[in-house]
Amino acid sequence: METEETLAPSPSFADIEELDSVDKGSSKKEHVKRNEEKYKFAKLSNEECKHIYNNLTRYMIKNKPYINPNLKISDLAHAINSSSHSLSYVFNQYLNQNYSDFVNEYRVAEFKALANDSKNSRCSLTVLYEKSGFSSRASFFRLFKKLTGITPNEYIQQMKSSN
């Protein structure tokens, strides 16, 4: 049987560090307690979670829904024949992260792939982050730095100097 560690994040995005799912201003203990209350009566088995997660990652990789800046959890749930509540449970209880963090990992990975593609060498940073699904420059920079530890500009400079 697979462990949770082998399931998140998907192998094609293994270079992305896992986000801390704790809300600002609250402790991890408070976060866990809120989730326990929220899902008190709606527990999914480990097998159900694994099935939903596998369907979700296949869908994310194949269809790239995250490039839509208006993507909602209900859109993803519908696409993989699940409920929003079940998908939310998988994010919070099984993967220990929230929906936004999960989707933004894919967006940052997409930005990296686009930035590394020579066909996009003349594209501005704005064009690349918009093609990746980000709708705001500020949120893109904040999330990119949070996930990678460097700014997008530093990433591009490192990428250029390694070529």
Secondary structure, 3 states (H helix, E strand, C coil): CCCHHHCCCCHHHCCCCCCCCCCCCCCHHHHHHHHHHHCCCCCCCHHHHHHHHHHHHHHHHHHCHHHCCCCCHHHHHHHCCCCHHHHHHHHHHHCCCCHHHHHHHHHHHHHHHHHHCHHHCCCCHHHHHHHCCCCCHHHHHHHHHHHHCCCHHHHHHHHHHHC
